[in-house]
């Protein structure tokens, strides 16, 4: 079953002159897939994510998630940005249950789920902390737990670890892989980091410079589950070289 279906989507911003951000994007993501969108800054990766999230509308083409046309944001699609958009006056626990609470879902149902998700992201001991008391990596964990508590089966991640230091970033990548392994959500992960794209995903879609088009689709040859040791493997190094050459040749 195709979880995300993008058919001939283009996005043009009506400035003077008009900016063609995306052109004829075709993309099919199956349920439970982990897909990375890789490309240079300004190529439209975040724009494409915003279209799937329902924050913006395409100029032309069709977007479907779970066989329904995307017309607005919805709880079936959770978005994780580079900065975790937490309410600073709410505790970790209050942030995580905020969505289902506002939606009026049964308390017993969402509280049980929130406990489970906080356990999965390793924040059980931090429920009563405020965001200001947490590190950047921990704030991102709260953001991920919040989306999973909402019951989102599609995670749209826009360079979520881009602002973190190298060590924290690697820890968060490993955490995300373990979350994906346990829950098997569909993940669309935007990055311009080649190592990150290879380490995390099943398929990498390489985008061209603006106007953004899907230039290539590459299958990642690494078995799952993965560990940091995989990044030192021959197949990892070869794939990195292939992606580098692809990007370099395209940009001449």
RODRENMI-524693 format. One line per field, with one value per residue (C-alpha): residue in three letters; z, y, x; residue number from 1. Coordinates in steps of 0.05 Angstrom, whole numbers. Layout:
BEGIN
res (Ala_...)
c3 (Z_...)
c2 (Y_...)
c1 (X_...)
n (NUM_...)
// end
This chain:
BEGIN
res (Unk_Unk_Unk_Unk_Unk_Unk_Unk_Unk_Unk_Unk_Unk_Unk_Unk_Unk_Unk_Unk_Unk_Unk_Unk_Unk_Unk_Unk_Unk_Unk_Unk_Unk_Unk_Unk_Unk_Unk_Unk_Unk_Unk_Unk_Unk_Unk_Unk_Unk_Unk_Unk_Unk_Unk_Unk_Unk_Unk_Unk_Unk_Unk_Unk_Unk_Unk_Unk_Unk_Unk_Unk_Unk_Unk_Unk_Unk_Unk_Unk_Unk_Unk_Unk_Unk_Unk_Unk_Unk_Unk_Unk_Unk_Unk_Unk_Unk_Unk_Unk_Unk_Unk_Unk_Unk_Unk_Unk_Unk_Unk_Unk_Unk_Unk_Unk_Unk_Unk_Unk_Unk_Unk_Unk_Unk_Unk_Unk_Unk_Unk_Unk_Unk_Unk_Unk_Unk_Unk_Unk_Unk_Unk_Unk_Unk_Unk_Unk_Unk_Unk_Unk_Unk_Unk_Unk_Unk_Unk_Unk_Unk_Unk_Unk_Unk_Unk_Unk_Unk_Unk_Unk_Unk_Unk_Unk_Unk_Unk_Unk_Unk_Unk_Unk_Unk_Unk_Unk_Unk_Unk_Unk_Unk_Unk_Unk_Unk_Unk_Unk_Unk_Unk_Unk_Unk_Unk_Unk_Unk_Unk_Unk_Unk_Unk_Unk_Unk_Unk_Unk_Unk_Unk_Unk_Unk_Unk_Unk_Unk_Unk_Unk_Unk_Unk_Unk_Unk_Unk_Unk_Unk_Unk_Unk_Unk_Unk_Unk_Unk_Unk_Unk_Unk_Unk_Unk_Unk_Unk_Unk_Unk_Unk_Unk_Unk_Unk_Unk_Unk_Unk_Unk_Unk_Unk_Unk_Unk_Unk_Unk_Unk_Unk_Unk_Unk_Unk_Unk_Unk_Unk_Unk_Unk_Unk_Unk_Unk_Unk_Unk_Unk_Unk_Unk_Unk_Unk_Unk_Unk_Unk_Unk_Unk_Unk_Unk_Unk_Unk_Unk_Unk_Unk_Unk_Unk_Unk_Unk_Unk_Unk_Unk_Unk_Unk)
c3 (0_-18_43_8_-66_-103_-176_-221_-165_-181_-135_-163_-117_-152_-138_-192_-227_-205_-167_-190_-125_-148_-217_-236_-172_-174_-110_-81_-9_17_88_138_91_114_57_55_12_-3_-41_-39_2_-33_-76_-48_1_57_8_-11_62_75_17_46_115_86_106_33_-30_-96_-157_-198_-189_-135_-65_-27_42_58_-6_17_-18_25_35_104_162_200_260_212_192_246_231_267_252_265_329_372_375_448_494_542_600_597_626_582_601_587_519_499_517_491_422_441_502_458_409_467_461_521_575_594_521_507_576_568_499_524_579_526_477_532_551_479_471_540_576_632_685_655_653_701_669_629_559_583_630_572_521_446_435_492_466_399_436_467_397_370_431_422_350_365_422_373_335_272_225_178_206_164_190_166_184_256_279_239_298_343_356_321_381_400_327_323_387_359_293_332_374_312_282_345_346_273_285_342_312_236_219_149_153_102_126_95_100_61_100_56_115_153_92_81_155_166_103_57_-4_-19_-68_-94_-114_-164_-150_-161_-193_-150_-187_-166_-200_-176_-130_-96_-54_8_10_86_124_185_243_235_281_278_255_188_172_167_119_47_21_61_32_-38_-33_-7_-66_-114_-84_-85_-158_-175_-143_-170_-242_-239_-218_-270)
c2 (0_69_113_177_188_249_257_311_362_431_492_562_623_682_732_777_740_676_625_553_515_445_417_352_314_241_201_138_119_52_43_33_57_102_150_206_268_292_353_421_479_514_454_451_393_431_458_387_367_427_406_335_364_408_474_495_475_453_497_435_359_315_295_236_207_141_149_216_282_328_392_414_392_331_287_229_268_291_342_347_411_429_464_425_471_458_501_529_537_464_405_348_307_365_378_305_298_367_345_287_327_385_337_310_239_192_208_136_120_177_175_102_117_177_135_84_136_172_105_90_157_149_207_172_208_277_281_341_380_444_449_501_448_400_395_404_329_317_370_334_269_305_328_257_228_281_263_189_200_235_169_197_140_187_226_284_305_369_365_349_338_393_439_386_372_311_264_283_277_206_188_217_179_114_131_146_79_43_80_62_-10_-16_22_21_89_117_167_220_251_315_324_350_303_243_200_213_195_129_109_120_105_49_94_160_208_257_324_373_446_493_481_418_354_281_266_195_142_99_37_33_-35_-39_-93_-76_-67_-19_6_58_2_1_70_40_-15_-20_-17_47_80_58_86_152_157_141_196_246_231_237_305_330_307_339_406_402)
c1 (0_26_26_48_33_58_38_69_71_99_103_112_115_82_137_167_197_162_203_195_211_189_177_140_155_134_143_112_127_101_75_131_186_242_257_309_305_375_396_431_404_347_328_257_264_229_176_159_153_108_63_56_43_-12_20_22_-15_17_10_-6_-7_-38_-16_-47_-32_-67_-109_-136_-121_-78_-118_-96_-52_-77_-58_-42_21_69_123_190_229_301_279_230_169_152_109_162_113_90_128_152_91_43_76_70_-4_-24_-48_-94_-119_-140_-173_-215_-190_-203_-151_-137_-121_-72_-39_-20_7_46_79_99_127_167_196_215_251_285_252_214_255_244_167_164_221_209_239_290_319_333_389_374_375_326_279_278_261_201_180_183_146_91_79_78_29_-17_-18_15_35_72_132_156_225_258_332_312_384_417_428_458_532_562_558_486_467_492_456_391_400_407_347_305_325_304_237_226_245_194_135_148_119_129_186_204_269_298_373_433_480_497_522_457_414_451_453_379_339_318_314_348_315_368_339_369_383_323_276_274_264_276_341_352_325_378_366_409_445_454_417_374_379_437_492_547_594_557_583_653_632_654_582_570_633_616_545_571_618_561_517_575_589_516_510_577_562_494_522_576)
n (1_2_3_4_5_6_7_8_9_10_11_12_13_14_15_16_17_18_19_20_21_22_23_24_25_26_27_28_29_30_31_32_33_34_35_36_37_38_39_40_41_42_43_44_45_46_47_48_49_50_51_52_53_54_55_56_57_58_59_60_61_62_63_64_65_66_67_68_69_70_71_72_73_74_75_76_77_78_79_80_81_82_83_84_85_86_87_88_89_90_91_92_93_94_95_96_97_98_99_100_101_102_103_104_105_106_107_108_109_110_111_112_113_114_115_116_117_118_119_120_121_122_123_124_125_126_127_128_129_130_131_132_133_134_135_136_137_138_139_140_141_142_143_144_145_146_147_148_149_150_151_152_153_154_155_156_157_158_159_160_161_162_163_164_165_166_167_168_169_170_171_172_173_174_175_176_177_178_179_180_181_182_183_184_185_186_187_188_189_190_191_192_193_194_195_196_197_198_199_200_201_202_203_204_205_206_207_208_209_210_211_212_213_214_215_216_217_218_219_220_221_222_223_224_225_226_227_228_229_230_231_232_233_234_235_236_237_238_239_240_241_242_243_244_245_246_247_248_249_250_251_252)
// end
